[in-house]
Amino acid sequence: MRIAVLSETDRAETRVAATPETVKKYKSLGADVVVQAGAGLQAGLSDADFEAAGATVAGSAADAAKDADIVLKVRRPAESELTGLKPGALLIAIMDPYGQEAALKALAEAKVAAFSMELMPRITRAQVMDVLSSQANLAGYRAVVDAAAEYGRAIPMMMTAAGTVPAARIFVMGAGVAGLQAIATARRLGGIVTATDVRPAAKEQVESLGAKFVAVEDEEFRQAETAGGYAKEMSAEYRAKQAELVASHIAKQDIVVTTALIPGRPAPRLLTREMVESMKPGSVIVDLAVERGGNCEVSKPGEVVEHNGVKIIGHLNVPGRLAATASNLYAKNLYAFVETLIDKEAKTVAVKWDDELVKATCLTRDGVIVHTAFQPTA
């Protein structure tokens, strides 16, 4: 049984799909682990670190992937990377499958069994495999750190002989995993923190972290959560009422962090140009949804822009800005899933195709797209 860990070809990607710690665990399952040279460098992991853990280092992706039964990556491989994969190999990564018909077709044609880690069901046994949560947690933390770095003032209230420095007012939009971590980080830094979310359950979570909850709490709001724990898309009427409340609130804020995303859909627009222009010069906005179109009308992917004196941060791959920590958590998520795909006694790959985790995450198998959510329409 051979497991390959490949480098990332996306220049914005700094994470790696395994660490020396998980290499040792794969070895204990009976696997030979091959790591592509340089795969972990941007996450602070040298080839020597992987070799010391028992991995073999291969000079190229083709050499690493040759005859591999399981291939691990952070992001979905490009079509050109699929040519060296063995038919029937398990390819496991963050696949970003929504709206990617051509990429899914290429995965099917490569005859690999492709698994999308971000489709992992939110059930108790899969919590340790939840890459969305592990990475969003870091993104929420980093968003506040980035905001503090761009904000030209102190965050906490300071009482000095020269006078009192007021605490920064920080507003977090979206109280999922990223939002809650942003709230906690902002509170630790000493900010006056408020937050909003369309899910009723978020109110208690926000308040438990010491922040004030801001929302139009009508009947639609009380019904605004799916069985899977995600936010539902709200009606135009509700969005208008909420926007009015938020607009008046935002004008008083120093830092705004937006985290709202609905899986498979463009990011909802939360901050209009007019809202940005209502903020004081020197204020900062962090748009964590910029890769999906952005929550803020004037944010730009991969840039820190200034509009009317307000800085809007649109960094790509925010978890990757903490590459070592993000890789450590992601690698553990992957190992927890891979472990369920291996027969520990026979030390071979033994996928239980009817397992709910497999059915929820498997995109392609035996040359066809098998996931019901991504079946070709024609």
MARNU-639027 format. One record per residue (C-alpha): residue in one letter; residue number from 1; x, y, z. Coordinates in steps of 0.25 Angstrom, whole numbers, always signed. Example, Ala and Ser with C-alpha at 12.3 -4.5 7.8 and 13.67 -1.06 7.14 Angstrom:
% MARNU-639027
NODE,A,1,+49,-18,+31
NODE,S,2,+55,-4,+29
***
This chain:
% MARNU-639027
NODE,M,1,+0,+0,+0
NODE,R,2,+6,+13,-5
NODE,I,3,+2,+27,-1
NODE,A,4,+7,+39,-8
NODE,V,5,+7,+53,-3
NODE,L,6,+8,+63,-15
NODE,S,7,+13,+78,-15
NODE,E,8,+3,+89,-18
NODE,T,9,+3,+95,-32
NODE,D,10,-5,+107,-28
NODE,R,11,+4,+118,-25
NODE,A,12,-5,+124,-14
NODE,E,13,-5,+110,-7
NODE,T,14,+5,+109,+5
NODE,R,15,-1,+97,+12
NODE,V,16,+3,+82,+11
NODE,A,17,-5,+70,+12
NODE,A,18,+3,+62,+22
NODE,T,19,+13,+65,+33
NODE,P,20,+24,+56,+39
NODE,E,21,+14,+53,+50
NODE,T,22,+3,+47,+41
NODE,V,23,+14,+40,+32
NODE,K,24,+18,+32,+45
NODE,K,25,+3,+29,+46
NODE,Y,26,+2,+24,+32
NODE,K,27,+14,+16,+34
NODE,S,28,+8,+9,+46
NODE,L,29,-4,+5,+37
NODE,G,30,+6,-2,+28
NODE,A,31,+7,+9,+17
NODE,D,32,+19,+13,+9
NODE,V,33,+19,+28,+9
NODE,V,34,+25,+36,-3
NODE,V,35,+26,+51,-2
NODE,Q,36,+29,+60,-14
NODE,A,37,+42,+68,-11
NODE,G,38,+39,+82,-6
NODE,A,39,+24,+79,-3
NODE,G,40,+25,+84,+12
NODE,L,41,+35,+96,+10
NODE,Q,42,+25,+107,+11
NODE,A,43,+19,+101,+23
NODE,G,44,+33,+100,+30
NODE,L,45,+35,+85,+27
NODE,S,46,+47,+80,+21
NODE,D,47,+49,+68,+12
NODE,A,48,+59,+63,+23
NODE,D,49,+47,+64,+33
NODE,F,50,+39,+55,+25
NODE,E,51,+50,+45,+23
NODE,A,52,+53,+45,+38
NODE,A,53,+38,+41,+40
NODE,G,54,+40,+29,+30
NODE,A,55,+35,+35,+17
NODE,T,56,+43,+34,+4
NODE,V,57,+45,+47,-4
NODE,A,58,+42,+47,-19
NODE,G,59,+48,+57,-28
NODE,S,60,+35,+60,-36
NODE,A,61,+20,+58,-35
NODE,A,62,+21,+47,-45
NODE,D,63,+31,+39,-37
NODE,A,64,+23,+42,-24
NODE,A,65,+10,+38,-30
NODE,K,66,+14,+26,-38
NODE,D,67,+7,+13,-34
NODE,A,68,+1,+21,-22
NODE,D,69,-12,+15,-16
NODE,I,70,-15,+27,-9
NODE,V,71,-11,+42,-13
NODE,L,72,-13,+53,-3
NODE,K,73,-13,+68,-7
NODE,V,74,-18,+81,-1
NODE,R,75,-25,+86,-14
NODE,R,76,-32,+79,-26
NODE,P,77,-21,+75,-36
NODE,A,78,-20,+82,-49
NODE,E,79,-24,+73,-61
NODE,S,80,-9,+72,-65
NODE,E,81,-6,+66,-51
NODE,L,82,-16,+54,-53
NODE,T,83,-8,+47,-64
NODE,G,84,+2,+40,-55
NODE,L,85,-9,+35,-45
NODE,K,86,-12,+20,-45
NODE,P,87,-26,+16,-49
NODE,G,88,-34,+13,-37
NODE,A,89,-25,+21,-28
NODE,L,90,-32,+29,-17
NODE,L,91,-30,+44,-18
NODE,I,92,-33,+52,-6
NODE,A,93,-33,+67,-5
NODE,I,94,-41,+80,-4
NODE,M,95,-48,+78,-17
NODE,D,96,-56,+91,-18
NODE,P,97,-66,+84,-27
NODE,Y,98,-77,+94,-29
NODE,G,99,-78,+99,-43
NODE,Q,100,-66,+91,-47
NODE,E,101,-72,+82,-58
NODE,A,102,-60,+81,-66
NODE,A,103,-51,+78,-54
NODE,L,104,-60,+67,-50
NODE,K,105,-61,+61,-64
NODE,A,106,-46,+61,-64
NODE,L,107,-45,+54,-50
NODE,A,108,-55,+43,-55
NODE,E,109,-47,+41,-68
NODE,A,110,-35,+39,-60
NODE,K,111,-42,+27,-54
NODE,V,112,-38,+32,-40
NODE,A,113,-47,+31,-28
NODE,A,114,-48,+46,-24
NODE,F,115,-52,+50,-10
NODE,S,116,-55,+64,-6
NODE,M,117,-52,+66,+8
NODE,E,118,-61,+79,+9
NODE,L,119,-73,+70,+7
NODE,M,120,-71,+63,+20
NODE,P,121,-84,+61,+27
NODE,R,122,-86,+69,+40
NODE,I,123,-88,+57,+49
NODE,T,124,-81,+53,+62
NODE,R,125,-72,+43,+56
NODE,A,126,-67,+52,+45
NODE,Q,127,-64,+64,+54
NODE,V,128,-49,+60,+54
NODE,M,129,-49,+60,+39
NODE,D,130,-56,+74,+37
NODE,V,131,-46,+82,+29
NODE,L,132,-56,+93,+27
NODE,S,133,-56,+95,+42
NODE,S,134,-41,+93,+45
NODE,Q,135,-37,+103,+34
NODE,A,136,-49,+113,+36
NODE,N,137,-45,+114,+51
NODE,L,138,-31,+119,+47
NODE,A,139,-36,+128,+36
NODE,G,140,-45,+135,+47
NODE,Y,141,-33,+137,+56
NODE,R,142,-24,+142,+45
NODE,A,143,-35,+152,+40
NODE,V,144,-34,+159,+53
NODE,V,145,-19,+159,+53
NODE,D,146,-18,+164,+39
NODE,A,147,-29,+175,+43
NODE,A,148,-21,+179,+55
NODE,A,149,-8,+180,+46
NODE,E,150,-15,+190,+36
NODE,Y,151,-22,+198,+47
NODE,G,152,-14,+210,+50
NODE,R,153,-19,+210,+65
NODE,A,154,-18,+202,+77
NODE,I,155,-29,+191,+79
NODE,P,156,-31,+191,+94
NODE,M,157,-35,+203,+103
NODE,M,158,-23,+208,+110
NODE,M,159,-23,+218,+121
NODE,T,160,-10,+226,+121
NODE,A,161,-4,+239,+128
NODE,A,162,-5,+245,+114
NODE,G,163,-20,+242,+113
NODE,T,164,-29,+230,+110
NODE,V,165,-29,+222,+97
NODE,P,166,-43,+217,+94
NODE,A,167,-45,+202,+90
NODE,A,168,-47,+199,+76
NODE,R,169,-61,+195,+72
NODE,I,170,-61,+182,+64
NODE,F,171,-73,+176,+56
NODE,V,172,-73,+161,+52
NODE,M,173,-83,+158,+41
NODE,G,174,-86,+143,+41
NODE,A,175,-84,+135,+54
NODE,G,176,-80,+121,+48
NODE,V,177,-67,+115,+52
NODE,A,178,-59,+126,+46
NODE,G,179,-67,+137,+51
NODE,L,180,-67,+131,+66
NODE,Q,181,-52,+130,+65
NODE,A,182,-51,+145,+60
NODE,I,183,-60,+149,+72
NODE,A,184,-52,+142,+82
NODE,T,185,-39,+147,+76
NODE,A,186,-45,+161,+76
NODE,R,187,-49,+160,+90
NODE,R,188,-35,+155,+94
NODE,L,189,-29,+167,+88
NODE,G,190,-38,+176,+96
NODE,G,191,-48,+181,+85
NODE,I,192,-63,+184,+88
NODE,V,193,-69,+173,+79
NODE,T,194,-82,+172,+73
NODE,A,195,-87,+161,+63
NODE,T,196,-98,+157,+54
NODE,D,197,-103,+144,+47
NODE,V,198,-116,+139,+41
NODE,R,199,-116,+126,+49
NODE,P,200,-124,+128,+63
NODE,A,201,-114,+118,+70
NODE,A,202,-103,+128,+67
NODE,K,203,-108,+138,+77
NODE,E,204,-105,+129,+89
NODE,Q,205,-92,+126,+84
NODE,V,206,-88,+140,+81
NODE,E,207,-93,+145,+95
NODE,S,208,-85,+133,+101
NODE,L,209,-72,+139,+96
NODE,G,210,-76,+153,+102
NODE,A,211,-80,+160,+89
NODE,K,212,-94,+167,+86
NODE,F,213,-103,+161,+76
NODE,V,214,-109,+170,+65
NODE,A,215,-120,+165,+57
NODE,V,216,-135,+167,+53
NODE,E,217,-141,+156,+61
NODE,D,218,-154,+153,+54
NODE,E,219,-161,+140,+50
NODE,E,220,-153,+138,+38
NODE,F,221,-140,+139,+46
NODE,R,222,-145,+129,+56
NODE,Q,223,-146,+119,+44
NODE,A,224,-133,+122,+37
NODE,E,225,-125,+109,+39
NODE,T,226,-124,+97,+31
NODE,A,227,-124,+83,+37
NODE,G,228,-109,+82,+34
NODE,G,229,-106,+95,+42
NODE,Y,230,-104,+104,+31
NODE,A,231,-110,+117,+29
NODE,K,232,-122,+118,+19
NODE,E,233,-123,+128,+8
NODE,M,234,-132,+139,+14
NODE,S,235,-144,+146,+7
NODE,A,236,-142,+160,+0
NODE,E,237,-151,+166,+10
NODE,Y,238,-142,+161,+22
NODE,R,239,-129,+165,+15
NODE,A,240,-135,+179,+14
NODE,K,241,-138,+180,+28
NODE,Q,242,-125,+174,+33
NODE,A,243,-117,+183,+23
NODE,E,244,-124,+195,+29
NODE,L,245,-120,+191,+43
NODE,V,246,-106,+187,+40
NODE,A,247,-104,+200,+32
NODE,S,248,-106,+209,+44
NODE,H,249,-98,+200,+52
NODE,I,250,-86,+199,+42
NODE,A,251,-84,+214,+42
NODE,K,252,-80,+214,+56
NODE,Q,253,-70,+202,+55
NODE,D,254,-55,+203,+54
NODE,I,255,-53,+188,+48
NODE,V,256,-62,+179,+41
NODE,V,257,-60,+165,+38
NODE,T,258,-69,+158,+28
NODE,T,259,-69,+142,+28
NODE,A,260,-83,+139,+21
NODE,L,261,-82,+127,+11
NODE,I,262,-93,+117,+7
NODE,P,263,-87,+105,+1
NODE,G,264,-88,+104,-14
NODE,R,265,-93,+118,-16
NODE,P,266,-87,+132,-18
NODE,A,267,-84,+139,-5
NODE,P,268,-96,+148,-1
NODE,R,269,-93,+163,-2
NODE,L,270,-94,+169,+12
NODE,L,271,-86,+182,+11
NODE,T,272,-90,+192,+0
NODE,R,273,-81,+203,-5
NODE,E,274,-90,+213,+2
NODE,M,275,-88,+205,+15
NODE,V,276,-73,+205,+13
NODE,E,277,-74,+220,+10
NODE,S,278,-81,+222,+23
NODE,M,279,-69,+217,+32
NODE,K,280,-59,+226,+38
NODE,P,281,-46,+228,+30
NODE,G,282,-36,+219,+36
NODE,S,283,-46,+208,+38
NODE,V,284,-43,+194,+33
NODE,I,285,-51,+183,+26
NODE,V,286,-47,+168,+25
NODE,D,287,-54,+160,+14
NODE,L,288,-52,+145,+17
NODE,A,289,-62,+142,+5
NODE,V,290,-54,+149,-5
NODE,E,291,-51,+136,-13
NODE,R,292,-65,+134,-15
NODE,G,293,-69,+148,-20
NODE,G,294,-68,+155,-7
NODE,N,295,-77,+160,+4
NODE,C,296,-72,+174,+2
NODE,E,297,-76,+181,-11
NODE,V,298,-62,+188,-13
NODE,S,299,-53,+177,-8
NODE,K,300,-43,+171,-18
NODE,P,301,-37,+157,-18
NODE,G,302,-23,+156,-13
NODE,E,303,-22,+171,-10
NODE,V,304,-23,+181,+1
NODE,V,305,-30,+193,-5
NODE,E,306,-34,+207,+0
NODE,H,307,-47,+213,-2
NODE,N,308,-51,+226,+3
NODE,G,309,-40,+225,+14
NODE,V,310,-45,+211,+18
NODE,K,311,-36,+199,+16
NODE,I,312,-42,+186,+10
NODE,I,313,-34,+174,+12
NODE,G,314,-36,+163,+2
NODE,H,315,-25,+153,+4
NODE,L,316,-27,+139,-3
NODE,N,317,-25,+126,+5
NODE,V,318,-25,+132,+19
NODE,P,319,-23,+119,+26
NODE,G,320,-10,+118,+17
NODE,R,321,-5,+130,+24
NODE,L,322,-3,+121,+36
NODE,A,323,+3,+110,+27
NODE,A,324,+9,+102,+38
NODE,T,325,-3,+101,+47
NODE,A,326,-13,+100,+36
NODE,S,327,-5,+88,+30
NODE,N,328,-4,+81,+44
NODE,L,329,-19,+82,+45
NODE,Y,330,-22,+78,+31
NODE,A,331,-12,+67,+31
NODE,K,332,-19,+61,+44
NODE,N,333,-33,+63,+37
NODE,L,334,-28,+55,+25
NODE,Y,335,-22,+44,+34
NODE,A,336,-35,+42,+41
NODE,F,337,-42,+40,+28
NODE,V,338,-31,+31,+22
NODE,E,339,-31,+22,+34
NODE,T,340,-46,+18,+31
NODE,L,341,-42,+14,+17
NODE,I,342,-31,+4,+21
NODE,D,343,-32,-11,+26
NODE,K,344,-23,-10,+38
NODE,E,345,-20,-25,+38
NODE,A,346,-18,-27,+24
NODE,K,347,-11,-14,+23
NODE,T,348,-18,-11,+9
NODE,V,349,-28,-1,+4
NODE,A,350,-42,-6,+7
NODE,V,351,-52,+5,+4
NODE,K,352,-66,+2,+10
NODE,W,353,-74,+9,-2
NODE,D,354,-87,+9,+6
NODE,D,355,-81,+16,+18
NODE,E,356,-88,+30,+20
NODE,L,357,-75,+37,+20
NODE,V,358,-71,+31,+7
NODE,K,359,-84,+33,+0
NODE,A,360,-84,+48,+4
NODE,T,361,-70,+51,-1
NODE,C,362,-68,+42,-13
NODE,L,363,-69,+50,-26
NODE,T,364,-64,+40,-36
NODE,R,365,-61,+25,-37
NODE,D,366,-59,+15,-49
NODE,G,367,-59,+26,-59
NODE,V,368,-72,+33,-55
NODE,I,369,-77,+44,-46
NODE,V,370,-84,+37,-35
NODE,H,371,-88,+48,-26
NODE,T,372,-103,+51,-27
NODE,A,373,-101,+66,-25
NODE,F,374,-91,+67,-37
NODE,Q,375,-98,+58,-48
NODE,P,376,-96,+64,-62
NODE,T,377,-110,+70,-66
NODE,A,378,-108,+66,-81
***
